[in-house]
Amino acid sequence: MGASTSPRLVLLVAVATVVVVFVVSPVMAFPTGLPATVNPFPNPWSAFQNLSGCHAGEEREGLGKLKDYLSHFGYLPPPPSSSPYGDAFDDALEAAVAAYQRNFGLNATGELDTTTVEQMVAPRCGVADVINGTSTMDRNSSAAALRGRHLYSYFPGGPMWPPFRRNLRYAITATSATSIDRATLSAVFARAFSRWAAATTLKFKEVASASDADITIGFYSGDHGDGEAFDGPLGTLAHAFSPTDGRFHLDAAEAWVANGDVSSASSFGAAVDLESVAVHEIGHLLGLGHSSVPDSIMYPTIRTGSRKVELESDDVLGIQSLYGTNPNFRSVTPTSPSTSSREMDGSAGADIRPGSGFVGLVVAVVLLLAL
């Protein structure tokens, strides 16, 4: 074509290239966010990734720390104070890993495969999955068996708020360790409580003083006196105690996002949505344990840069079995385990694509240029 090439033809080729990039290959043009395994922000458990592929009979540095992790979440008994865990992959560790895998719907081999390690290093709730030898998750679950099943659970013994305490008061008492202003915190926690109130006969009201409250909420760092020390960014995010204790603690070291817009957070890879974590921990305050349903609010882990605040059917059935049904509540349609519509990426979801308006505009320009 050389120097005689028509400017209109050149423009037509350019527009066609745009169509190929944005329409034919939308994933390339609109990335859906980093994979869960790619995060430049280390957490207290990042070193576990060096243990991938480890199995019974081996001895490798770091297995003792992994045993500490599994002990914290109830899969192993605590070691004697005078002799910390060693680095041998013994039968007890193999059984603990297999139990962990069953609870999370993984292949229960007892080996530290890549998928298991990736699950273990995910930021999570500090409440144990196994309490006094009793799993609060479904040990017999598998990825396929999750379909159509309800796996909500309670704390051992089924503690709950008694009938004469159904109008619960909460106080936000320890805020000096966070930069989030008081009004914003009040709004976040009000929304979080309202999600549970909508499904049940419970009512919640914020009060100013801890002495007037059934539930106290605060931000703390490290060892804060309850026997459940926090471990820094992206490890245990928060924990709450079963009824009728009422304590709800959040790790002040996290990069909390209070406005719900995790995609615009300055440290996207470390951003943790405050309301998502609050809704989960309130479930514990009311008596729910962890669930094996990945889309449920009561699933133990949450990805950074994600937002998950809507109760799933598993959560709703669990809480209503304890406190009854709000007559104004609209039922929740179960979500397929193959999708994750309840946990939204900060990039606006894994299925973000160019809108039909954009595609129509490009097609119109091409047709005009072809005339």
Steps between C-alpha positions, in 0.01 A plus 500: 500500500796733567461877506169485315324330794173679581486670843150360538635147443774554758241616752280203415787260573568676831138473608492133400802441723315657791207268434728194509664604826188613687238263363671183383743500793320671789704322765819654368347844474324493835704294746286356779762548771799306618457129571454419867853354508667821382526752782807718557395555861634222725302373795603305811448172316674577169787265588259205479531526123847349536336185640298425187543134404602390848352174629517247782847370583682820407670748726512856378564834666175684553278201574506593868348839414238326289412284800458817706257627235299178499499494880367857514206407281430179693643230276779403741519509879739763636853375570637478853630842602849359554532339155382690192399319184778346293543501123415133438202417279359237734173306501327762716582774249382286210165443675469871581569603140243247375240636744574854382463390138162337569371812669593715201372258236850406381641162403569344842839343433674624813774644276583868465407544136501845342124552533508420872790735566331781305191456716706504819673829422175685422399772750234365730289522813683418821222278636598132497345254256525220757407581862568251780535225241171585326512638147279800431532415131387194305783248509336285234459776243664503159492750218234300315291420807459871583239539228153520647616438856470724803809490718439768761617410850484613860753526776521181709206491738298737279532821705258776400348819637203415725144601406499792744809649329395544137540879489879509514703814562854546371772753576806591294743541786863482381570718197828677579697236308321573171494812284138444394277772642225417746209592272628273225548212743146545631362485147700187408398304808137614474486357147668178611255443787203589280578211266444249780202691640330486161495120511410443865296624794809665651537877523819700553568849630827688550559651844779727619619313807639148532324469835165526321594259220452129439768510229827698500703570186859621485826512306808349664859407420702193595436355843198688635412292803243248376738212424454550125789725394490658156787431261528802271372568148316230304509225760211475743283800416260492794332274752179496697379290790188285516185610687462653743859624532452783251863592426593584140863595428662614173871511418600866482796408277279422199449742210130532574275646229187652653328648194456167322709609201787253534600552136615858568698417814860623485629153589256287303686174569474558875156664513246332728135601483386587851130433450568154354699399807246660734209304352697176547599570860146601594398152389733364769363745759156356430608135526596385151821309439686473171347360182659294223297686234751734329236760409357519851572787735615248761775352281824556699711679238462804278723626221662839521345757271161326515162581650251242630212641706181331380371207706494174305220247541729294725546798734130582499387147582758476776407824675125444458530156657629678811281810517206454267407684182428867450151501342613771258804308380527402135660161446847477346552300182784249550818582309672231296837402650652540153445875516590757761247776457496555877870587508575778256846584374617855550523510121117481496475127458659220306251539216562868424475559126460802269141623506267458205496878456875502439481215250214669317696825472800323348283317247330827400835672439620209284185512286528876450862475393418222256250720312 
